Amino acid sequence: MSPFGGWGLLSAFLALLCCTGSGEEAFEVRMWPEQLMVESGESQVINCSTTCTQPNAGGLETTLHKTLLEEQAQWKLYEVFNISQDTDVICHFTCSGKQESRSLNVSVFYPPKQVLLKLWPTLVAVGKSFTIQCRVPSVAPLEGLTVTLLRGSEIVYNQTFVGTTLSPQEAMVTHNTTAHREDDRHNFSCRAEMDLRSRGGDLVHSVSDPQALDVYEPAQDSQTVIIITVVSVLLFLFVTSVLLCFVFGQQWHQRRTGTYGVQAAWRRLRWAYRA
């Protein structure tokens, strides 16, 4: 065998390896969006794509109801319906006998549809305390939920919740504060804001109906009223007793003076008779 024949066999072998390697060239599978959080019961469009130029097969695997909206050689566009719980969807493509896939976790959230504000008491004196309570029922996840109590546009108090529970639950904020004279010129309200942007969602918010607080200037303190009343009664009794003493003294003096006069007259008559 000539040396050129050996080189020919080696070249043919390398060419075979090269062709085999290129046929199994690595490719990627991509999904958009990369993160997904949707409101319970909503639908969502999902795109599956690949870097393989001529994939043999591909698709989207999910337990949800789906519809293929449009497709080209390297991508497929689906719509999935009625997403009511957290689930995974899988996008896959086969290229030259090799299959690659990518998984997307779909999370469900329950937005703050109701925000309920309560003030008590609704009639309060200046300087006295009252309570502001805000309730947000059936909301999830609590993580990223901020509840803000407002007087007009001024923030009175806010609270950001933590927790990873995904089932809907009630969030409640209670705050005690002091009434001021200007409080009756502003409406109180509550804003619930859910920030889902880090998890593939949006910024969702809702505001309560406004509530008015009636503020009045307080009358004199009850303790002060009691003290003034007692002092007034004692003063009245003192003046009355002085007047009574004066009246009784005058009467006693008159009676005594009258008695002495009668006795003197009787003595004069007796002396006159003897004479």
C-alpha positions as a Markdown table, in Angstrom:
| # | Residue | x | y | z |
|---|---|---|---|---|
| 1 | Met | 0.0 | 0.0 | 0.0 |
| 2 | Ser | 1.4 | 3.4 | -0.9 |
| 3 | Pro | 1.7 | 6.0 | 1.8 |
| 4 | Phe | -0.7 | 8.2 | -0.1 |
| 5 | Gly | -3.3 | 5.5 | 0.3 |
| 6 | Gly | -2.9 | 5.5 | 4.1 |
| 7 | Trp | -3.3 | 9.3 | 4.1 |
| 8 | Gly | -6.4 | 8.9 | 2.0 |
| 9 | Leu | -8.0 | 6.6 | 4.5 |
| 10 | Leu | -7.1 | 8.9 | 7.4 |
| 11 | Ser | -8.5 | 11.9 | 5.6 |
| 12 | Ala | -11.7 | 10.0 | 4.9 |
| 13 | Phe | -12.0 | 9.0 | 8.6 |
| 14 | Leu | -11.5 | 12.6 | 9.8 |
| 15 | Ala | -14.0 | 13.8 | 7.3 |
| 16 | Leu | -16.5 | 11.3 | 8.6 |
| 17 | Leu | -15.8 | 12.4 | 12.2 |
| 18 | Cys | -16.3 | 16.0 | 11.1 |
| 19 | Cys | -19.5 | 15.4 | 9.4 |
| 20 | Thr | -20.9 | 13.4 | 12.3 |
| 21 | Gly | -19.9 | 16.2 | 14.8 |
| 22 | Ser | -21.5 | 18.9 | 12.7 |
| 23 | Gly | -24.7 | 16.8 | 12.4 |
| 24 | Glu | -24.9 | 16.8 | 16.2 |
| 25 | Glu | -23.9 | 20.4 | 16.6 |
| 26 | Ala | -25.1 | 21.8 | 19.9 |
| 27 | Phe | -28.2 | 24.0 | 19.8 |
| 28 | Glu | -30.3 | 25.9 | 22.3 |
| 29 | Val | -34.0 | 26.0 | 23.1 |
| 30 | Arg | -35.3 | 29.3 | 24.3 |
| 31 | Met | -38.6 | 30.5 | 25.8 |
| 32 | Trp | -40.3 | 33.9 | 26.1 |
| 33 | Pro | -41.1 | 35.2 | 28.5 |
| 34 | Glu | -38.3 | 33.8 | 30.7 |
| 35 | Gln | -40.3 | 34.4 | 33.9 |
| 36 | Leu | -44.1 | 34.4 | 34.0 |
| 37 | Met | -46.6 | 35.4 | 36.7 |
| 38 | Val | -50.2 | 35.7 | 35.7 |
| 39 | Glu | -53.5 | 36.5 | 37.5 |
| 40 | Ser | -55.5 | 33.4 | 38.3 |
| 41 | Gly | -57.7 | 32.4 | 35.4 |
| 42 | Glu | -55.9 | 34.4 | 32.8 |
| 43 | Ser | -54.4 | 33.2 | 29.5 |
| 44 | Gln | -50.8 | 33.9 | 28.3 |
| 45 | Val | -48.9 | 33.8 | 25.0 |
| 46 | Ile | -45.6 | 31.7 | 25.1 |
| 47 | Asn | -43.0 | 31.6 | 22.4 |
| 48 | Cys | -40.7 | 28.6 | 21.9 |
| 49 | Ser | -37.6 | 29.0 | 19.7 |
| 50 | Thr | -34.4 | 27.2 | 18.8 |
| 51 | Thr | -31.0 | 28.0 | 17.3 |
| 52 | Cys | -31.2 | 24.9 | 15.2 |
| 53 | Thr | -31.8 | 26.0 | 11.6 |
| 54 | Gln | -33.6 | 22.9 | 10.5 |
| 55 | Pro | -35.2 | 21.2 | 13.6 |
| 56 | Asn | -36.9 | 17.9 | 13.0 |
| 57 | Ala | -39.7 | 18.4 | 15.6 |
| 58 | Gly | -40.6 | 20.7 | 18.4 |
| 59 | Gly | -43.5 | 21.8 | 20.6 |
| 60 | Leu | -44.8 | 22.9 | 24.0 |
| 61 | Glu | -45.8 | 20.3 | 26.7 |
| 62 | Thr | -48.2 | 21.4 | 29.4 |
| 63 | Thr | -51.2 | 20.2 | 31.3 |
| 64 | Leu | -53.0 | 23.5 | 30.4 |
| 65 | His | -55.2 | 23.9 | 27.3 |
| 66 | Lys | -53.1 | 25.3 | 24.5 |
| 67 | Thr | -53.4 | 26.6 | 21.0 |
| 68 | Leu | -50.7 | 27.0 | 18.3 |
| 69 | Leu | -51.1 | 30.5 | 17.0 |
| 70 | Glu | -48.3 | 30.7 | 14.5 |
| 71 | Glu | -45.0 | 28.9 | 13.6 |
| 72 | Gln | -41.9 | 29.1 | 11.5 |
| 73 | Ala | -39.0 | 26.6 | 11.2 |
| 74 | Gln | -37.2 | 27.9 | 14.3 |
| 75 | Trp | -40.1 | 29.0 | 16.5 |
| 76 | Lys | -43.6 | 28.3 | 17.6 |
| 77 | Leu | -46.1 | 30.7 | 19.2 |
| 78 | Tyr | -48.7 | 29.2 | 21.6 |
| 79 | Glu | -51.4 | 30.5 | 23.8 |
| 80 | Val | -52.2 | 28.7 | 27.1 |
| 81 | Phe | -55.6 | 29.2 | 28.8 |
| 82 | Asn | -57.2 | 29.3 | 32.2 |
| 83 | Ile | -54.0 | 29.3 | 34.3 |
| 84 | Ser | -55.4 | 28.7 | 37.8 |
| 85 | Gln | -52.5 | 27.3 | 39.7 |
| 86 | Asp | -48.7 | 27.2 | 39.6 |
| 87 | Thr | -47.4 | 24.9 | 36.8 |
| 88 | Asp | -44.5 | 24.1 | 34.5 |
| 89 | Val | -44.5 | 24.3 | 30.8 |
| 90 | Ile | -41.8 | 22.7 | 28.7 |
| 91 | Cys | -40.5 | 23.7 | 25.3 |
| 92 | His | -38.6 | 21.1 | 23.3 |
| 93 | Phe | -36.9 | 20.8 | 19.8 |
| 94 | Thr | -35.1 | 17.9 | 18.1 |
| 95 | Cys | -32.2 | 18.6 | 15.8 |
| 96 | Ser | -30.3 | 15.9 | 13.9 |
| 97 | Gly | -31.6 | 13.3 | 16.3 |
| 98 | Lys | -30.7 | 15.2 | 19.5 |
| 99 | Gln | -33.5 | 16.7 | 21.7 |
| 100 | Glu | -33.1 | 19.8 | 23.9 |
| 101 | Ser | -35.7 | 21.3 | 26.2 |
| 102 | Arg | -36.3 | 24.2 | 28.5 |
| 103 | Ser | -38.8 | 24.5 | 31.3 |
| 104 | Leu | -40.7 | 27.6 | 32.4 |
| 105 | Asn | -42.4 | 27.9 | 35.8 |
| 106 | Val | -45.7 | 29.8 | 35.6 |
| 107 | Ser | -46.8 | 31.4 | 38.9 |
| 108 | Val | -50.3 | 32.5 | 39.7 |
| 109 | Phe | -51.0 | 35.6 | 41.8 |
| 110 | Tyr | -54.2 | 37.1 | 43.3 |
| 111 | Pro | -54.2 | 40.9 | 43.0 |
| 112 | Pro | -55.6 | 43.3 | 45.6 |
| 113 | Lys | -59.1 | 43.7 | 44.0 |
| 114 | Gln | -60.7 | 44.9 | 47.3 |
| 115 | Val | -59.1 | 47.4 | 49.7 |
| 116 | Leu | -61.3 | 48.1 | 52.7 |
| 117 | Leu | -60.7 | 51.1 | 55.0 |
| 118 | Lys | -62.2 | 51.7 | 58.4 |
| 119 | Leu | -61.8 | 54.6 | 60.9 |
| 120 | Trp | -63.0 | 54.4 | 64.5 |
| 121 | Pro | -64.3 | 56.4 | 66.1 |
| 122 | Thr | -65.4 | 58.6 | 63.2 |
| 123 | Leu | -66.0 | 61.5 | 65.5 |
| 124 | Val | -63.0 | 62.4 | 67.6 |
| 125 | Ala | -61.8 | 65.4 | 69.7 |
| 126 | Val | -58.6 | 67.2 | 68.8 |
| 127 | Gly | -55.7 | 65.6 | 70.7 |
| 128 | Lys | -57.5 | 62.3 | 71.1 |
| 129 | Ser | -56.4 | 59.0 | 69.5 |
| 130 | Phe | -58.3 | 57.2 | 66.7 |
| 131 | Thr | -57.6 | 54.0 | 64.7 |
| 132 | Ile | -57.1 | 53.5 | 61.0 |
| 133 | Gln | -57.5 | 49.9 | 59.8 |
| 134 | Cys | -57.0 | 48.6 | 56.2 |
| 135 | Arg | -57.9 | 45.1 | 55.0 |
| 136 | Val | -57.0 | 43.5 | 51.7 |
| 137 | Pro | -58.8 | 40.2 | 51.4 |
| 138 | Ser | -57.8 | 37.2 | 49.2 |
| 139 | Val | -54.4 | 38.4 | 48.0 |
| 140 | Ala | -51.3 | 36.4 | 47.2 |
| 141 | Pro | -48.4 | 36.3 | 47.3 |
| 142 | Leu | -47.9 | 38.5 | 50.4 |
| 143 | Glu | -44.2 | 39.0 | 49.5 |
| 144 | Gly | -43.9 | 42.4 | 47.8 |
| 145 | Leu | -47.3 | 43.7 | 49.0 |
| 146 | Thr | -47.1 | 47.2 | 50.5 |
| 147 | Val | -50.1 | 48.7 | 52.2 |
| 148 | Thr | -50.0 | 52.5 | 52.7 |
| 149 | Leu | -52.4 | 54.6 | 54.8 |
| 150 | Leu | -52.9 | 58.1 | 53.4 |
| 151 | Arg | -54.3 | 61.4 | 54.7 |
| 152 | Gly | -55.0 | 63.2 | 51.4 |
| 153 | Ser | -51.7 | 62.6 | 49.6 |
| 154 | Glu | -49.6 | 62.4 | 52.8 |
| 155 | Ile | -48.4 | 59.1 | 54.0 |
| 156 | Val | -49.5 | 58.4 | 57.5 |
| 157 | Tyr | -48.1 | 54.8 | 57.8 |
| 158 | Asn | -47.1 | 52.0 | 55.5 |
| 159 | Gln | -46.1 | 48.3 | 55.8 |
| 160 | Thr | -44.5 | 45.9 | 53.4 |
| 161 | Phe | -45.3 | 42.2 | 54.0 |
| 162 | Val | -43.0 | 39.2 | 53.7 |
| 163 | Gly | -43.8 | 35.5 | 53.3 |
| 164 | Thr | -43.7 | 32.9 | 50.6 |
| 165 | Thr | -47.2 | 31.5 | 51.0 |
| 166 | Leu | -48.9 | 31.4 | 47.5 |
| 167 | Ser | -52.4 | 30.6 | 48.7 |
| 168 | Pro | -54.7 | 33.7 | 48.9 |
| 169 | Gln | -55.1 | 35.2 | 52.4 |
| 170 | Glu | -56.0 | 38.5 | 54.0 |
| 171 | Ala | -53.5 | 41.3 | 54.7 |
| 172 | Met | -54.4 | 43.8 | 57.4 |
| 173 | Val | -52.7 | 46.9 | 58.7 |
| 174 | Thr | -53.8 | 48.7 | 61.9 |
| 175 | His | -52.4 | 52.1 | 63.0 |
| 176 | Asn | -53.3 | 54.3 | 66.0 |
| 177 | Thr | -52.7 | 58.0 | 65.7 |
| 178 | Thr | -53.8 | 61.4 | 67.2 |
| 179 | Ala | -56.4 | 63.6 | 65.7 |
| 180 | His | -55.4 | 67.1 | 64.6 |
| 181 | Arg | -57.7 | 70.1 | 63.8 |
| 182 | Glu | -56.7 | 69.9 | 60.1 |
| 183 | Asp | -57.7 | 66.2 | 59.8 |
| 184 | Asp | -61.3 | 67.0 | 59.1 |
| 185 | Arg | -60.2 | 68.8 | 55.9 |
| 186 | His | -58.7 | 65.7 | 54.3 |
| 187 | Asn | -60.0 | 62.3 | 53.3 |
| 188 | Phe | -58.3 | 59.2 | 54.5 |
| 189 | Ser | -57.6 | 56.3 | 52.1 |
| 190 | Cys | -55.6 | 53.1 | 51.8 |
| 191 | Arg | -53.5 | 52.0 | 48.8 |
| 192 | Ala | -52.4 | 48.4 | 48.3 |
| 193 | Glu | -49.5 | 47.9 | 45.9 |
| 194 | Met | -48.1 | 44.5 | 44.7 |
| 195 | Asp | -44.7 | 44.6 | 43.0 |
| 196 | Leu | -44.3 | 41.5 | 40.9 |
| 197 | Arg | -41.7 | 42.8 | 38.4 |
| 198 | Ser | -38.9 | 40.7 | 39.9 |
| 199 | Arg | -41.0 | 37.6 | 39.2 |
| 200 | Gly | -42.1 | 38.3 | 35.7 |
| 201 | Gly | -45.2 | 40.3 | 36.5 |
| 202 | Asp | -46.2 | 43.9 | 36.7 |
| 203 | Leu | -46.8 | 46.6 | 39.4 |
| 204 | Val | -50.4 | 46.1 | 40.5 |
| 205 | His | -52.3 | 48.4 | 42.8 |
| 206 | Ser | -55.7 | 49.3 | 44.1 |
| 207 | Val | -57.1 | 52.1 | 46.3 |
| 208 | Ser | -59.9 | 52.1 | 48.9 |
| 209 | Asp | -62.9 | 54.4 | 48.9 |
| 210 | Pro | -62.1 | 57.6 | 50.8 |
| 211 | Gln | -63.3 | 58.0 | 54.4 |
| 212 | Ala | -63.8 | 61.3 | 56.3 |
| 213 | Leu | -62.9 | 62.0 | 59.9 |
| 214 | Asp | -65.0 | 64.4 | 61.9 |
| 215 | Val | -62.8 | 66.4 | 64.3 |
| 216 | Tyr | -64.1 | 68.8 | 67.0 |
| 217 | Glu | -62.6 | 71.0 | 69.6 |
| 218 | Pro | -63.1 | 69.3 | 73.0 |
| 219 | Ala | -65.2 | 70.9 | 75.8 |
| 220 | Gln | -63.5 | 71.4 | 79.2 |
| 221 | Asp | -62.1 | 68.3 | 80.7 |
| 222 | Ser | -64.5 | 66.4 | 82.8 |
| 223 | Gln | -62.2 | 66.5 | 85.8 |
| 224 | Thr | -62.0 | 70.2 | 85.5 |
| 225 | Val | -65.8 | 70.5 | 85.3 |
| 226 | Ile | -66.1 | 68.3 | 88.4 |
| 227 | Ile | -63.7 | 70.5 | 90.3 |
| 228 | Ile | -65.4 | 73.7 | 89.2 |
| 229 | Thr | -68.8 | 72.3 | 90.2 |
| 230 | Val | -67.6 | 71.2 | 93.7 |
| 231 | Val | -66.0 | 74.6 | 94.3 |
| 232 | Ser | -69.1 | 76.4 | 93.2 |
| 233 | Val | -71.3 | 74.3 | 95.5 |
| 234 | Leu | -69.0 | 74.9 | 98.5 |
| 235 | Leu | -68.9 | 78.6 | 97.8 |
| 236 | Phe | -72.6 | 78.7 | 97.6 |
| 237 | Leu | -73.0 | 76.8 | 100.9 |
| 238 | Phe | -70.5 | 79.1 | 102.5 |
| 239 | Val | -72.3 | 82.3 | 101.4 |
| 240 | Thr | -75.6 | 80.8 | 102.4 |
| 241 | Ser | -74.4 | 79.9 | 105.8 |
| 242 | Val | -73.0 | 83.4 | 106.3 |
| 243 | Leu | -76.3 | 85.0 | 105.3 |
| 244 | Leu | -78.3 | 82.6 | 107.6 |
| 245 | Cys | -76.0 | 83.5 | 110.5 |
| 246 | Phe | -76.5 | 87.2 | 109.9 |
| 247 | Val | -80.3 | 86.8 | 109.6 |
| 248 | Phe | -80.5 | 84.7 | 112.8 |
| 249 | Gly | -78.2 | 87.0 | 114.6 |
| 250 | Gln | -80.4 | 90.0 | 113.8 |
| 251 | Gln | -83.5 | 88.2 | 114.9 |
| 252 | Trp | -82.0 | 87.1 | 118.1 |
| 253 | His | -80.7 | 90.7 | 118.8 |
| 254 | Gln | -84.2 | 92.1 | 118.1 |
| 255 | Arg | -85.9 | 89.6 | 120.4 |
| 256 | Arg | -83.4 | 90.3 | 123.2 |
| 257 | Thr | -83.8 | 94.0 | 122.8 |
| 258 | Gly | -87.6 | 93.8 | 122.9 |
| 259 | Thr | -87.5 | 91.7 | 126.1 |
| 260 | Tyr | -85.3 | 94.2 | 127.9 |
| 261 | Gly | -87.7 | 97.1 | 126.9 |
| 262 | Val | -90.7 | 95.3 | 128.3 |
| 263 | Gln | -89.0 | 94.6 | 131.6 |
| 264 | Ala | -87.8 | 98.2 | 131.9 |
| 265 | Ala | -91.3 | 99.5 | 131.3 |
| 266 | Trp | -92.8 | 97.2 | 134.0 |
| 267 | Arg | -90.2 | 98.3 | 136.5 |
| 268 | Arg | -91.1 | 102.0 | 135.8 |
| 269 | Leu | -94.8 | 101.2 | 136.4 |
| 270 | Arg | -94.0 | 99.5 | 139.7 |
| 271 | Trp | -92.0 | 102.4 | 140.9 |
| 272 | Ala | -94.7 | 104.9 | 139.9 |
| 273 | Tyr | -97.4 | 102.9 | 141.7 |
| 274 | Arg | -95.4 | 102.8 | 144.9 |
| 275 | Ala | -94.8 | 106.5 | 144.8 |
